[in-house]
Amino acid sequence: MEKNTAGSYEGRQNHIRSLSFPAIEVFENIYADKEYSIHIEFPEFTAICPKTGLPDFGIVSIEYFPDKWCLELKSLKEYFLAYRNVGIFHENVVNRVMDDIVAAAQMHKASVVVKYGTRGGIVTTVSRSYTR
């Protein structure tokens, strides 16, 4: 017999797209005529599991090919720190981060990967790619 538990999560994440996070600032890429990539890791990412209320710990990796703008790191760190008290599923973190960095920097290509720490014997890695 298949157990359907989707009802217990229904509506719990509908607000994620409209949440207000700190702005991700950018600076001018003076080498916009060159094709190169930037890799950023944030090994101290935390958010809250919306089911248990316990913290989830992850490593956020971003790789992107800038166009006219580069992501400014201090504002990116403040952006990530704002997730600490947010109840959010792993999949939604990756999608929201991608949407926000693309909106901020309008890069050529990007990938976001979040590898979460072990929870109940399971390690979760979620990724998303973007190409303009």
DRENLOKE-236147 format. One line per field, with one value per residue: residue in one letter; y, x, z of N, C-alpha, C in turn; chain. Coordinates in steps of 0.1 Angstrom, whole numbers, padded with zeros to 4 digits. Each point is the difference from the previous one (the first is absolute). Layout:
<sites>
seza [a_...]
n.py [Y_...]
n.px [X_...]
n.pz [Z_...]
ca.py [Y_...]
ca.px [X_...]
ca.pz [Z_...]
c.py [Y_...]
c.px [X_...]
c.pz [Z_...]
gunu [A_...]
</sites>
This chain:
<sites>
seza [m_e_k_n_t_a_g_s_y_e_g_r_q_n_h_i_r_s_l_s_f_p_a_i_e_v_f_e_n_i_y_a_d_k_e_y_s_i_h_i_e_f_p_e_f_t_a_i_c_p_k_t_g_l_p_d_f_g_i_v_s_i_e_y_f_p_d_k_w_c_l_e_l_k_s_l_k_e_y_f_l_a_y_r_n_v_g_i_f_h_e_n_v_v_n_r_v_m_d_d_i_v_a_a_a_q_m_h_k_a_s_v_v_v_k_y_g_t_r_g_g_i_v_t_t_v_s_r_s_y_t_r]
n.py [-0012_0009_0007_0008_0007_0002_-0004_-0007_0002_-0003_0009_-0009_-0001_0002_0003_-0010_0000_0003_-0009_0009_0000_0002_0012_-0007_0006_0008_-0003_0010_-0009_0005_-0013_0007_0004_-0005_-0013_0001_-0009_0002_-0006_-0001_-0002_-0004_-0004_0011_-0005_0007_-0008_0001_-0013_0001_-0012_0000_0011_-0010_0004_0005_-0008_0009_-0004_0013_-0005_0011_-0004_0011_0003_0010_0009_0009_-0010_0002_-0012_0009_-0005_0012_0006_-0008_0002_0013_-0002_-0007_0010_0006_-0011_0004_0008_-0004_-0004_-0007_-0006_-0010_-0006_0005_-0004_-0011_-0002_0003_-0007_-0010_0000_0001_-0009_-0007_0003_-0003_-0011_-0006_-0011_-0004_-0006_-0009_-0005_-0005_-0004_-0007_-0003_-0007_0003_-0011_-0005_-0007_0002_0011_0000_0013_-0001_0013_-0001_0011_0000_0011_0002_0012]
n.px [0008_-0003_0009_-0010_0011_-0003_-0011_0010_0004_-0012_0004_0009_0000_-0012_0005_0007_-0008_-0008_0008_0003_0011_0011_0002_0001_0011_0003_0010_0004_-0002_0011_-0001_-0010_0011_0003_0002_-0005_0003_-0009_0007_-0011_0005_-0012_0010_-0006_-0006_-0009_-0010_-0013_0000_-0008_0005_0013_0003_0007_0013_0001_0011_0005_0006_0000_-0001_0006_-0003_0006_-0005_0007_-0009_-0009_-0005_0006_-0002_-0004_0012_0003_-0006_0008_0010_-0004_-0001_0011_0005_-0007_0005_0008_-0010_0003_-0013_0009_-0006_0009_-0009_-0008_0009_0003_-0013_-0002_0011_-0003_-0012_0005_0010_-0009_-0010_0009_0005_-0011_0006_0010_0007_-0007_0006_-0010_0009_-0009_0011_-0010_0002_0005_-0012_0000_0013_-0005_0008_-0004_0000_-0002_-0003_0004_-0002_0006_-0006_0005]
n.pz [0000_-0009_0007_-0001_0002_-0013_0004_0006_-0012_-0003_-0008_0005_-0014_0000_0012_-0003_-0011_0010_0006_0010_-0009_0007_-0005_-0012_0005_-0009_-0007_-0007_-0010_0003_0001_-0002_-0006_0012_-0004_0012_0009_0009_0010_0006_0012_0005_0008_0003_-0011_0005_0001_0001_0005_-0010_0000_0003_-0007_-0004_0003_-0013_-0001_-0008_-0011_-0002_-0013_-0004_-0012_-0005_-0012_0005_0000_0002_0009_0011_0007_0009_0005_0006_-0010_-0008_0008_0000_-0013_0000_0008_-0009_-0005_0009_-0002_-0013_0001_-0006_-0010_0000_-0007_0009_0009_-0007_-0001_0013_0004_-0008_0004_0013_-0002_-0008_0009_0009_-0006_-0004_0006_-0007_0010_0006_0011_0007_0009_0007_0008_0005_0013_0006_-0003_0011_-0001_-0003_-0011_0000_-0013_-0001_-0013_-0006_-0013_-0005_-0011_-0002]
ca.py [0012_0013_0010_0013_0010_0013_0008_0006_0010_0009_0014_0004_0006_0010_0014_0001_0009_0014_0004_0011_-0003_0011_0001_-0005_0011_-0003_0010_-0001_-0009_0007_-0010_-0006_-0004_-0013_-0011_-0007_-0004_0003_-0010_0005_-0010_0005_-0013_0002_0002_-0007_0003_-0008_-0010_0004_-0011_-0002_0012_-0001_0007_-0008_0006_-0003_0007_0006_0002_0008_0003_0008_0007_0013_0009_0014_0002_-0011_0000_0006_-0011_0003_0000_-0014_-0006_0005_-0007_-0014_0000_0003_-0013_-0007_-0001_-0003_-0014_-0002_-0013_0001_0003_0014_0008_0001_0008_0014_0006_0002_0011_0012_0004_0003_0013_0010_0002_-0003_-0006_-0009_-0013_-0002_-0012_0000_-0013_0000_-0013_0001_-0010_-0012_0001_-0014_-0009_0004_0013_0005_0010_0006_0009_0006_0007_0010_0006_0011]
ca.px [-0008_0008_-0004_0001_0002_0001_-0010_0005_0009_-0008_-0001_0010_0011_-0006_0005_0014_0003_-0003_0008_0009_0013_0009_0004_0014_0006_0009_0009_0003_0010_0008_0004_-0012_0003_0007_-0008_0006_-0010_0002_-0005_-0002_-0005_-0003_0000_-0007_-0014_-0010_-0014_-0008_-0009_-0014_-0008_0005_0004_0014_0008_0006_0013_0004_0010_-0006_0010_-0005_0010_-0007_0007_-0005_-0001_0004_0001_0005_-0006_0008_0000_-0006_-0015_-0004_0000_-0011_-0011_0000_-0003_-0014_-0007_0002_-0013_-0011_-0003_0000_0004_0012_-0003_-0004_0012_0008_-0008_0000_0013_0003_-0009_0005_0012_-0002_-0006_0010_0012_-0004_0011_-0001_-0004_0003_-0005_0000_0000_0001_0002_-0004_0006_-0008_-0012_-0006_0007_-0002_0006_-0008_0007_-0009_0007_-0008_0008_-0007_0007_-0008]
ca.pz [0000_-0001_0010_-0005_0010_-0006_0007_0012_-0005_-0009_0004_0009_-0007_-0010_0002_-0003_-0011_0004_0012_-0002_0005_-0003_-0014_-0004_-0008_-0011_-0004_-0014_-0005_-0010_-0009_-0006_-0014_0002_0006_0011_0010_0014_0008_0014_0010_0014_0008_0013_-0002_0009_-0001_0009_-0006_0003_0006_0013_0007_0003_-0010_-0011_-0003_-0014_-0007_-0012_-0010_-0012_-0011_-0010_-0010_0001_-0012_0003_0014_0009_0013_0010_0010_0013_-0001_-0002_0013_0007_-0006_0006_0015_0002_-0001_0013_0008_-0009_-0002_-0014_-0005_-0008_-0014_-0001_0002_-0013_-0010_0004_-0002_-0014_-0005_0005_-0006_-0014_0000_0004_-0009_-0014_-0006_-0012_0005_0014_0006_0015_0006_0015_0005_0014_0009_0003_0008_0000_-0009_-0014_-0004_-0012_-0009_-0010_-0009_-0011_-0010_-0007_-0012_-0006]
c.py [0012_0010_0014_0010_0014_0010_0007_0011_0011_0015_0005_0008_0011_0014_0002_0010_0014_0005_0011_-0003_0012_0000_-0005_0012_-0006_0011_-0002_-0009_0007_-0009_-0007_-0005_-0014_-0010_-0006_-0003_0004_-0011_0005_-0011_0007_-0012_0001_0003_-0007_0005_-0009_-0010_0004_-0011_-0001_0012_0000_0006_-0011_0008_-0004_0008_0005_0002_0007_0001_0008_0006_0014_0007_0014_0002_-0013_0002_0005_-0009_0004_0000_-0015_-0007_0004_-0006_-0014_-0001_0002_-0013_-0007_-0002_-0004_-0015_-0002_-0014_0002_0004_0015_0010_0002_0008_0015_0007_0003_0012_0014_0004_0004_0014_0011_0003_-0003_-0006_-0009_-0014_-0001_-0013_0002_-0014_0002_-0014_0001_-0011_-0011_0003_-0013_-0010_0003_0013_0004_0010_0004_0010_0006_0007_0010_0004_0010_-0003]
c.px [0009_-0006_0002_0001_0001_-0009_0006_0010_-0007_0000_0012_0012_-0005_0005_0015_0004_-0002_0008_0009_0013_0009_0004_0014_0005_0009_0010_0004_0011_0008_0006_-0012_0002_0007_-0010_0008_-0010_0005_-0006_0000_-0005_-0003_-0003_-0008_-0015_-0009_-0014_-0007_-0008_-0015_-0008_0004_0003_0015_0008_0005_0013_0004_0012_-0006_0012_-0007_0011_-0008_0010_-0006_-0002_0004_0002_0006_-0007_0009_-0002_-0006_-0015_-0005_0000_-0011_-0013_-0002_-0003_-0015_-0008_0000_-0013_-0011_-0002_-0002_0006_0013_-0002_-0003_0012_0007_-0007_-0001_0013_0003_-0009_0006_0013_-0001_-0006_0010_0011_-0002_0012_-0003_-0005_0003_-0005_0001_-0002_0000_0000_-0003_0006_-0009_-0011_-0007_0007_-0001_0007_-0007_0009_-0011_0007_-0010_0010_-0008_0009_-0009_-0001]
c.pz [0000_0009_-0006_0011_-0005_0008_0013_-0003_-0008_0005_0008_-0006_-0010_0001_-0004_-0011_0003_0012_-0004_0006_-0003_-0015_-0002_-0009_-0011_-0003_-0015_-0003_-0011_-0010_-0007_-0014_0000_0005_0011_0011_0014_0008_0015_0008_0013_0008_0013_-0002_0010_-0003_0009_-0008_0004_0006_0015_0008_0004_-0011_-0010_-0003_-0014_-0004_-0014_-0009_-0012_-0010_-0010_-0010_-0001_-0014_0005_0015_0007_0013_0010_0013_0013_0000_-0002_0014_0009_-0005_0005_0014_0003_-0001_0014_0008_-0009_-0001_-0015_-0004_-0008_-0014_-0002_0002_-0013_-0010_0003_-0002_-0015_-0006_0004_-0006_-0014_-0001_0003_-0010_-0014_-0008_-0012_0004_0015_0005_0015_0005_0015_0004_0015_0008_0002_0009_0000_-0010_-0015_-0003_-0013_-0007_-0010_-0009_-0010_-0009_-0007_-0012_-0006_-0015]
gunu [A_A_A_A_A_A_A_A_A_A_A_A_A_A_A_A_A_A_A_A_A_A_A_A_A_A_A_A_A_A_A_A_A_A_A_A_A_A_A_A_A_A_A_A_A_A_A_A_A_A_A_A_A_A_A_A_A_A_A_A_A_A_A_A_A_A_A_A_A_A_A_A_A_A_A_A_A_A_A_A_A_A_A_A_A_A_A_A_A_A_A_A_A_A_A_A_A_A_A_A_A_A_A_A_A_A_A_A_A_A_A_A_A_A_A_A_A_A_A_A_A_A_A_A_A_A_A_A_A_A_A_A]
</sites>
